């Protein structure tokens, strides 16, 4: 993990940034729920809260870090109660749309209209029916992290641009005695990246948008996505025993395998180098990493400029004091965004903070994300929670040899109608 400045200096810098925050704040206590239970994010968020309070003494921000597994169940219950937190972490998409039905999520449209545009299309994931219900603080892009040294060992001179190239790379790596791709299928969620990306490459952008909205995967492109995944599995790209391999826990995880040179590639988010850093004793491993977008599929109707990703953000509730939207503006400021980027938290949503991305490969990922013609939010997030979970389960089962491409498609319709 890249180092950040001492917290005392960080707090001082954030105080100066908070002084520049403008807009109606009002007095009150803001309770802030997030899932940053470990450093650097835990300490950074506390410094953000302290800096804002120092600049706005009439606003007290109480930070409440919550483990992610608890977070996913605690938030829905809180939104059904009479005492939800004023501010809570939000991933947008269908999950957000489901939560809005509680009547407790604040419509931010008018209060953020003067500055939300600077975040570009990253903010679109927190819109429902044209209204802004949340603000992202970082963005994520999924692609292939690869070992440049292992590619060279196998005689691969350039990252694969097409699935045909990708298949050829798998063959060359196998011939060189290298495991081509690592995956942490024990945790199941990494499996979805493959089906999701094949869908993005097979389906036109309008189809992606309409199908997520209607929860009807009628276009043949959705079936093709599963067929493409079946063809990839037939090439045996993954490590032996991949169904029992965790994604990020320990040196034997899929992230650890790439970090330690035991596999050449892994399809993961931009956060992965930070995860790998704690799983290897090789202090120079980052210099051996490269990145490339998911290859195109021959004959696919998908726009090659579309990428798969998501982000993290926050939503205010109706229980929040008037300062809540202004606090979100502060989090999106260049100063706070720069600290987040320097800490390796994720890709900044504020483009003025990109200079804090010191790693050239990560900077290239950021540039790629800014040029994307459309960012398809992970389908399990874009769709309502129950539907997204059913889809992920179907994909994971398919990866384990159970089910069919048609069954993956049918899982969405069945979950949407309650017929499972």
Buried (B, 14 or more C-beta within 10 A) or exposed (E): BBEBEEBEEBBBBBBEBBEEBEBEBEEBEBBBBBBBEEEBBBBBBBBBBBBBBBBBEEBBBBBEBBEEEEBBEBBBEBBEEEEBBBBBBBBBBBBBBBBBEBEBBBEBEEBBEEBBEBBBBBBBBBBBEEEBBBBBBBBBBBBBBBBBBBBEBBEBEEBBEBBEBBBEBBEBBBEBEBBBBBBBBBBBBBBBBBBBBBBBBBBBBEBBBBBBEEBBBEBBBBBBBBBBBEEBBEBEBBBEEBBEBBBBBEBBBBBBBBBBBBBBBBBBBBBBBBBBBEBBEBEEBBEBBBBBBBBBBEEBBBBBEBBBBBBBBBBBBEBBBBBBBBBBBBBBBBBBBBBBBBBBBBBBBBBEBBEBBEBEBBBBBBEBBBEBEBBBBBBBBBBBBBBBBBBBBBBBBBBEEEBBBEBBBBBBBBBBEEEE
